[in-house]
Amino acid sequence: WNDVKRDKQKSSRNKIYFFFFKQKTAYEISACLVGSEMCIRDRYQRRVHGVWRYCTEIFDYLSLSALIEDKIFCVHGGLSPSINTLDDIRAIDRKQEVPHDGAMCDLMWSDPEEIDGWALSPRGAGYIFGGDVVQTFNRQNNIELICRAHQLAMEGYKVMFDEQLVTVWSAPNYCYRCGNVAAILELDENLSKSYRIFEAAPQENRGVPAKKSIPEYFL
């Protein structure tokens, strides 16, 4: 469900998580032309901000969740006390940045926990919710499984609440220091589940990207 909206796609968040700076690096200028430096830098800055702005606008249009064969509900974060049915999600105007609170925020930020009911999330956004909440949501919407991400799983995935929810984490060795493996959930035509586990590529096998010449449209 890599095409659903996530919390780090918010413009203020993706600056923190270096998406903006990746765009900046892609258009980096190392040359300095005498007498033209200010003109080049001005065009460079406009282009970088333009690419980043277009990307964040596309992020705003991404789906809030996905439904596989009407049985598997996929979302980045978790559930919301403001959402009881899938139609409640369909009614949300997704074409906006993720707000600081409310149903859309909860879908991006909430996490499952071994509790009963709901509690405020220590993240400062969204909620934590227990197995009883998952059971009620799944039963009310005829769902068999909630698939979500948003929390590091050292073994790549973590199944909870009598296999009614699974966290799938697909970033190996998160932040280059956590030492975790990662996983991909695979479903066959009968929706039988299997998990493909993988590790981060060794540093010596990653290589160094070739330095690109300056695009002509900057000159």
C-alpha positions in Angstrom: 0.0 0.0 0.0 2.8 2.3 -0.9 0.4 4.6 -2.7 -1.6 5.7 0.4 -1.0 8.9 2.2 1.6 8.9 5.1 2.5 11.3 7.8 6.0 12.1 6.5 4.6 13.4 3.2 3.3 16.5 4.9 5.5 19.4 3.7 6.7 20.3 7.2 7.5 16.7 7.9 9.3 15.8 4.7 11.6 18.7 5.3 12.6 17.1 8.6 13.0 13.7 6.9 15.1 15.1 4.1 12.8 14.8 1.1 13.2 18.5 0.4 17.0 18.2 0.7 17.0 15.2 -1.7 15.3 17.4 -4.3 17.8 20.1 -3.6 20.7 17.7 -4.0 19.3 16.5 -7.3 19.5 20.1 -8.7 22.7 21.0 -6.9 25.0 23.5 -8.7 28.7 23.3 -8.1 29.8 25.8 -10.8 30.2 29.5 -10.3 30.0 31.6 -13.4 31.7 35.0 -13.0 29.1 37.7 -13.5 26.2 35.3 -13.6 26.2 33.6 -10.2 23.2 35.5 -8.8 21.1 34.7 -11.8 22.0 31.0 -11.7 21.3 30.7 -8.0 18.0 32.5 -8.3 16.9 30.1 -11.1 18.2 27.2 -9.2 16.3 28.1 -6.0 13.0 28.6 -7.9 13.4 25.2 -9.7 14.1 23.3 -6.4 11.1 24.8 -4.6 9.0 24.2 -7.7 9.8 20.5 -7.9 9.3 20.1 -4.2 6.0 22.0 -4.2 4.7 19.9 -7.1 5.6 16.7 -5.2 3.9 17.8 -2.0 0.8 18.7 -4.0 0.7 15.2 -5.5 1.1 13.8 -2.0 -2.1 15.6 -0.9 -4.1 13.7 -3.6 -3.0 10.2 -2.4 -5.6 7.9 -1.0 -6.0 7.8 2.8 -6.3 4.0 2.8 -6.8 0.9 0.5 -9.1 -2.1 0.6 -8.0 -5.5 -0.8 -10.8 -7.7 -2.0 -13.1 -6.1 0.6 -11.3 -8.0 3.4 -7.9 -6.4 4.1 -7.8 -2.8 5.2 -4.5 -1.0 4.5 -3.6 2.3 6.2 -0.4 4.0 7.2 -1.0 4.6 10.9 -4.2 3.2 12.5 -7.8 3.8 13.5 -9.6 6.8 14.8 -12.4 7.3 17.4 -14.0 9.6 14.7 -14.2 6.7 12.2 -16.6 3.8 12.6 -17.1 2.7 9.0 -15.1 2.8 5.7 -17.7 5.2 4.4 -16.5 7.7 7.1 -13.1 7.6 5.5 -14.5 8.0 2.0 -16.3 11.2 3.2 -13.0 12.8 4.2 -11.6 15.5 1.8 -8.2 14.0 1.4 -6.9 16.8 -1.0 -5.2 18.7 1.8 -2.1 18.5 4.0 -2.5 16.2 6.9 -3.9 18.4 9.8 -2.7 18.4 13.3 -5.8 16.6 14.6 -9.0 14.9 13.4 -9.8 11.8 11.5 -7.2 12.2 8.8 -4.5 12.9 11.3 -5.5 9.7 13.3 -5.2 7.5 10.2 -1.7 8.7 9.7 -0.5 8.7 13.4 -2.4 6.3 15.5 -0.8 3.0 16.8 -2.1 -0.3 18.2 -1.2 -1.1 21.8 -2.0 -3.7 24.4 -4.7 -1.6 26.1 -8.4 -1.5 26.3 -10.2 1.2 24.3 -8.5 4.4 23.3 -5.8 6.6 24.9 -3.8 9.7 23.8 -0.7 8.9 21.8 2.7 9.8 23.3 3.6 10.9 19.8 1.5 14.1 20.4 -0.8 13.2 17.4 -3.3 10.5 16.9 -4.3 7.8 19.5 -3.2 4.4 20.7 -6.0 1.8 20.5 -6.5 -1.7 21.8 -7.6 -5.1 20.5 -11.2 -4.4 21.4 -11.2 -1.4 19.1 -9.8 -3.5 16.3 -12.3 -6.3 16.8 -15.2 -3.8 16.7 -13.9 -2.0 13.6 -13.2 -5.3 11.7 -16.6 -6.8 12.6 -18.5 -3.7 11.7 -16.8 -3.4 8.3 -16.6 -7.1 7.6 -12.8 -6.8 7.6 -10.4 -9.8 8.3 -7.2 -7.9 8.7 -5.8 -4.4 9.2 -2.4 -3.9 7.6 -0.4 -0.8 8.6 3.1 0.5 9.0 4.3 3.6 11.1 6.0 1.6 13.8 9.4 0.0 13.8 9.2 -3.8 13.9 12.6 -5.4 14.6 11.6 -8.7 12.9 10.1 -6.9 9.9 6.5 -7.4 10.9 4.4 -7.8 14.1 1.1 -9.6 14.3 -1.3 -8.5 17.1 -4.8 -9.1 18.4 -5.4 -12.7 17.3 -4.0 -11.9 13.8 -6.6 -9.2 13.2 -3.8 -6.6 12.7 -0.3 -6.6 11.4 2.4 -4.0 11.3 4.7 -4.4 8.3 8.0 -2.4 8.3 9.8 -2.2 5.0 12.9 -0.1 5.9 15.8 -2.3 6.9 18.3 -0.9 9.4 16.1 2.1 10.0 18.0 5.4 10.2 21.2 3.3 9.5 21.4 2.4 13.1 18.4 0.3 14.3 19.7 -3.0 13.1 16.2 -4.3 12.1 15.3 -6.5 9.2 12.4 -5.5 7.0 9.4 -7.3 5.4 7.0 -7.2 2.5 3.6 -8.8 2.9 2.6 -11.0 -0.1 -0.9 -12.2 -0.7 -1.9 -15.0 -3.2 -5.2 -15.2 -5.0 -6.8 -16.7 -1.9 -5.5 -13.9 0.3 -3.1 -16.3 2.0 -0.3 -14.4 3.6 3.4 -14.8 3.5 6.2 -12.4 4.6 9.3 -11.8 2.6 12.1 -10.8 5.0 15.2 -8.8 3.8 18.1 -7.0 5.3 19.8 -3.8 4.4 22.4 -4.0 1.6 26.0 -4.1 3.0 27.6 -0.7 2.9 30.4 -2.0 0.6 27.8 -3.1 -2.0 25.9 0.2 -2.2 28.4 2.1 -4.3 28.7 5.8 -4.8 26.3 7.5 -7.3 28.1 8.9 -10.2 28.4 12.7 -10.1 26.2 14.2 -12.8 27.2 17.2 -14.8 25.3 20.4 -14.5 22.1 20.4 -16.5 22.2 22.8 -19.4 19.1 24.6 -18.4 21.0 26.0 -15.4 23.7 27.6 -17.6 
